[in-house]
Amino acid sequence: MNSTHQGHQGHQAHQPRNLTEFGAGARDTIPMMIGAAPFGVIFGTLAATGPLHAWSVQFMSLAVFAGSAQFIALGLIAGRASFAVIWATTFIVNLRHVLYSATLAPYVAHLPARWRWTLGAFMTDEVFAVSYAHYQRRAPGETGPYYFLGSGVSMYVNWQIWTVAGLLFGSAFPGLQSKGLDFAMVATFIAIIVPQLVALRFVAAALAAGVLSFAWNDWPYKLGLLAAVVVGVAVGMLLSMRAKDSTDSRQSPAQRPTQRPAEMERAK
């Protein structure tokens, strides 16, 4: 009886802390939400004048929840591209989320699978930037899922609201997409990327992708953008591998970290 009562008290004690972490994640995402608002309105406005029904556009935001992929898919649909082209293009554009997941994996690996799947569904560029900045201040395994969840849920709700706003009121503002509001998303991505440029390999990857995406902008079906992303990722991975090999070669065997018995057992 006492153990049950103590367990109940422990659960109650954790609830305020979980809510605090959830609120902190949502609060820290507010600047990103402001930047995404015009982007969502423009998407809804463009979609309202396109070949899709309003309900299918909103369903795209609900199910896909990926602004850049949704814009690209909308353009391809309007251009009557085949399903295979639309699928392949959006798949490649969203491959960057694999890199995001790999970066955050050490911080969420201790969570149950249901939590990892849930958090993965809310992953966006903005949520990654906010969550990674939070996790970097803590050792892997020390934090729960609620900060990440607060950031993801707030960004998700924000995207739905502004998509609806664009669908309902976009027709009242013709040419909205040409008013320069899309620069808000550019500024948001700059805010995401610049703090990550803390090493030469990151700068090189960003420069390679940026220069090539501009040079290959005229390629059909956004293939130039996709190719630039692939090259940027390849440059970053190559330089990261070289940096790791260089570090290992400078360390003597005594300086290299050794595996604890438990880690050796897992490696086997």
C-alpha positions as CSV (number, residue, x, y, z in Angstrom):
1,M,0.0,0.0,0.0
2,N,2.8,2.4,1.0
3,S,4.7,1.6,-2.3
4,T,1.6,2.3,-4.3
5,H,1.0,5.6,-2.5
6,Q,4.7,6.6,-2.9
7,G,4.5,5.8,-6.6
8,H,1.4,7.9,-7.0
9,Q,3.1,10.8,-5.2
10,G,6.2,10.4,-7.4
11,H,4.0,10.6,-10.5
12,Q,2.3,13.7,-9.2
13,A,5.6,15.3,-8.5
14,H,6.8,14.8,-12.0
15,Q,3.7,16.3,-13.6
16,P,4.6,20.0,-12.8
17,R,8.1,19.5,-14.1
18,N,6.9,17.9,-17.3
19,L,4.4,20.8,-17.9
20,T,7.2,23.3,-17.2
21,E,9.5,21.6,-19.8
22,F,6.6,21.4,-22.3
23,G,5.9,25.1,-21.8
24,A,9.6,26.0,-22.1
25,G,9.8,24.2,-25.4
26,A,6.8,26.0,-26.7
27,R,8.0,29.4,-25.4
28,D,11.5,29.0,-27.0
29,T,9.8,28.2,-30.3
30,I,7.8,31.4,-30.5
31,P,10.4,33.3,-32.7
32,M,10.4,30.4,-35.1
33,M,6.6,30.3,-35.1
34,I,6.5,34.0,-36.1
35,G,8.9,33.4,-38.9
36,A,6.8,30.5,-40.2
37,A,3.5,32.4,-40.1
38,P,3.8,34.3,-43.4
39,F,5.1,31.1,-45.0
40,G,1.9,29.2,-43.9
41,V,-0.3,32.0,-45.1
42,I,1.4,32.1,-48.5
43,F,1.1,28.3,-48.8
44,G,-2.6,28.4,-48.0
45,T,-3.1,31.3,-50.5
46,L,-1.3,29.6,-53.3
47,A,-3.1,26.3,-52.6
48,A,-6.5,28.1,-52.6
49,T,-5.9,29.1,-56.2
50,G,-4.5,25.8,-57.3
51,P,-5.9,22.5,-58.5
52,L,-6.5,21.0,-55.0
53,H,-9.6,21.3,-52.8
54,A,-9.2,23.2,-49.6
55,W,-9.8,20.1,-47.5
56,S,-7.0,18.2,-49.3
57,V,-4.6,21.2,-48.8
58,Q,-5.3,21.3,-45.1
59,F,-4.9,17.5,-44.9
60,M,-1.5,17.9,-46.5
61,S,-0.5,20.3,-43.7
62,L,-1.9,17.9,-41.1
63,A,-0.3,14.8,-42.5
64,V,3.0,16.0,-44.1
65,F,3.8,19.0,-41.8
66,A,6.8,20.0,-43.9
67,G,6.6,23.5,-45.5
68,S,9.3,23.2,-48.1
69,A,8.2,19.8,-49.3
70,Q,4.6,21.0,-49.4
71,F,5.5,24.0,-51.6
72,I,7.5,21.8,-53.9
73,A,4.7,19.2,-54.1
74,L,2.1,21.9,-54.8
75,G,4.2,23.3,-57.7
76,L,4.7,19.8,-59.1
77,I,1.0,19.0,-58.8
78,A,0.1,22.2,-60.6
79,G,2.6,21.3,-63.3
80,R,0.9,17.9,-63.7
81,A,4.1,15.9,-62.7
82,S,3.7,12.2,-62.2
83,F,3.2,10.7,-58.8
84,A,6.7,9.1,-58.9
85,V,8.3,12.5,-59.5
86,I,6.4,14.1,-56.7
87,W,7.1,11.3,-54.3
88,A,10.8,11.1,-55.2
89,T,11.3,14.9,-55.0
90,T,9.7,15.4,-51.6
91,F,11.4,12.3,-50.3
92,I,14.9,13.7,-51.2
93,V,14.0,17.2,-49.9
94,N,13.1,15.7,-46.5
95,L,16.2,13.5,-46.3
96,R,17.8,16.2,-44.2
97,H,15.5,15.0,-41.4
98,V,17.6,11.8,-41.3
99,L,20.6,14.0,-40.4
100,Y,18.6,15.8,-37.8
101,S,17.5,12.5,-36.3
102,A,21.1,11.2,-36.2
103,T,22.2,14.4,-34.4
104,L,19.5,14.2,-31.7
105,A,19.7,10.4,-31.4
106,P,22.1,10.4,-28.4
107,Y,19.7,12.6,-26.5
108,V,16.6,10.6,-27.0
109,A,18.0,7.1,-27.3
110,H,16.9,6.3,-23.7
111,L,13.3,7.1,-24.4
112,P,10.7,4.3,-25.2
113,A,10.0,3.7,-28.9
114,R,6.6,5.3,-28.7
115,W,8.2,8.6,-27.6
116,R,10.9,8.4,-30.3
117,W,8.2,7.9,-33.0
118,T,6.1,10.7,-31.6
119,L,8.9,13.2,-31.5
120,G,10.0,12.2,-34.9
121,A,6.6,13.0,-36.3
122,F,7.0,16.6,-35.1
123,M,10.5,17.1,-36.4
124,T,11.0,20.2,-38.5
125,D,13.9,22.5,-39.2
126,E,12.7,24.9,-36.5
127,V,12.0,22.2,-33.9
128,F,15.4,20.7,-34.5
129,A,17.2,24.0,-34.0
130,V,15.3,24.8,-30.8
131,S,15.6,21.2,-29.3
132,Y,19.2,20.8,-30.2
133,A,20.2,24.1,-28.6
134,H,18.4,22.9,-25.5
135,Y,20.0,19.4,-25.5
136,Q,23.5,20.7,-26.0
137,R,23.4,22.2,-22.6
138,R,22.8,18.8,-21.0
139,A,24.5,15.4,-21.1
140,P,22.8,12.7,-23.3
141,G,20.1,10.8,-21.4
142,E,19.5,13.5,-18.8
143,T,16.4,15.1,-20.4
144,G,12.9,13.8,-21.0
145,P,10.7,14.2,-24.1
146,Y,8.6,17.1,-22.9
147,Y,10.7,20.0,-24.1
148,F,11.0,18.5,-27.5
149,L,7.2,17.8,-27.5
150,G,6.3,21.3,-26.5
151,S,8.4,22.7,-29.3
152,G,6.9,20.3,-31.9
153,V,3.3,20.6,-30.8
154,S,3.4,24.4,-30.8
155,M,5.0,24.5,-34.2
156,Y,2.5,22.0,-35.6
157,V,-0.5,24.0,-34.3
158,N,1.0,27.2,-35.6
159,W,1.4,25.7,-39.1
160,Q,-2.2,24.5,-39.2
161,I,-3.6,27.9,-38.1
162,W,-1.7,29.8,-40.7
163,T,-2.5,27.4,-43.5
164,V,-6.2,27.8,-42.6
165,A,-5.8,31.6,-42.6
166,G,-4.3,31.5,-46.1
167,L,-7.1,29.3,-47.4
168,L,-9.8,31.5,-45.9
169,F,-8.5,34.9,-46.4
170,G,-5.7,34.6,-49.0
171,S,-8.1,35.4,-51.9
172,A,-8.7,38.8,-50.3
173,F,-5.1,39.7,-50.8
174,P,-4.2,38.9,-54.5
175,G,-0.5,38.6,-55.2
176,L,0.3,38.1,-51.5
177,Q,3.2,35.8,-52.4
178,S,4.9,38.7,-54.3
179,K,4.8,41.0,-51.3
180,G,8.1,39.8,-49.9
181,L,6.6,38.0,-46.9
182,D,8.4,34.8,-47.9
183,F,11.6,36.6,-46.7
184,A,10.4,35.8,-43.1
185,M,11.1,32.1,-43.8
186,V,14.5,32.9,-45.3
187,A,15.4,34.9,-42.2
188,T,14.2,31.9,-40.1
189,F,16.5,29.5,-41.9
190,I,19.4,31.9,-41.6
191,A,18.7,32.0,-37.8
192,I,18.7,28.2,-37.8
193,I,21.9,27.7,-39.9
194,V,24.2,30.4,-38.7
195,P,24.5,29.2,-35.1
196,Q,25.5,25.8,-36.4
197,L,28.5,27.1,-38.4
198,V,30.9,26.5,-35.6
199,A,33.4,24.4,-37.6
200,L,35.0,24.5,-41.1
201,R,33.1,21.4,-42.2
202,F,29.8,23.0,-41.5
203,V,30.7,26.2,-43.3
204,A,32.0,24.2,-46.3
205,A,28.8,22.2,-46.5
206,A,26.6,25.3,-46.3
207,L,28.6,27.1,-48.9
208,A,28.6,24.2,-51.3
209,A,24.9,23.7,-51.0
210,G,24.1,27.4,-51.3
211,V,26.4,28.2,-54.3
212,L,25.2,25.1,-56.2
213,S,21.5,25.6,-55.5
214,F,21.9,29.1,-57.0
215,A,23.9,27.9,-60.0
216,W,21.5,25.0,-60.7
217,N,18.3,27.0,-60.0
218,D,17.0,26.5,-63.6
219,W,17.0,22.7,-63.5
220,P,13.5,21.3,-63.9
221,Y,11.5,19.8,-61.0
222,K,13.7,21.5,-58.4
223,L,16.4,18.9,-59.3
224,G,19.1,21.6,-58.9
225,L,18.1,22.1,-55.3
226,L,18.1,18.4,-54.6
227,A,21.5,17.9,-56.2
228,A,22.9,20.9,-54.2
229,V,21.6,19.3,-51.0
230,V,23.2,16.0,-51.8
231,V,26.5,17.7,-52.6
232,G,26.4,19.8,-49.4
233,V,25.7,16.7,-47.3
234,A,28.5,14.8,-49.0
235,V,30.9,17.6,-48.4
236,G,30.0,17.8,-44.7
237,M,30.2,14.0,-44.2
238,L,33.6,13.8,-46.0
239,L,35.1,16.6,-43.9
240,S,33.7,15.2,-40.7
241,M,35.2,11.8,-41.5
242,R,38.6,13.4,-42.2
243,A,38.4,15.4,-39.0
244,K,37.7,12.3,-37.0
245,D,40.5,10.4,-38.7
246,S,42.9,13.3,-38.0
247,T,41.9,13.4,-34.3
248,D,42.3,9.6,-33.9
249,S,45.8,9.6,-35.6
250,R,47.0,12.3,-33.2
251,Q,46.0,10.3,-30.1
252,S,48.3,7.7,-28.7
253,P,46.6,4.3,-27.8
254,A,46.7,5.3,-24.1
255,Q,44.8,8.5,-24.9
256,R,42.1,6.9,-26.9
257,P,38.9,6.2,-25.0
258,T,38.4,2.7,-23.9
259,Q,35.1,0.8,-23.8
260,R,33.6,-0.2,-20.5
261,P,32.6,-3.8,-20.2
262,A,28.9,-3.1,-20.8
263,E,29.7,-1.1,-23.9
264,M,32.0,-4.0,-25.2
265,E,29.2,-6.4,-24.6
266,R,26.8,-4.3,-26.6
267,A,29.3,-3.9,-29.4
268,K,29.6,-7.7,-29.6
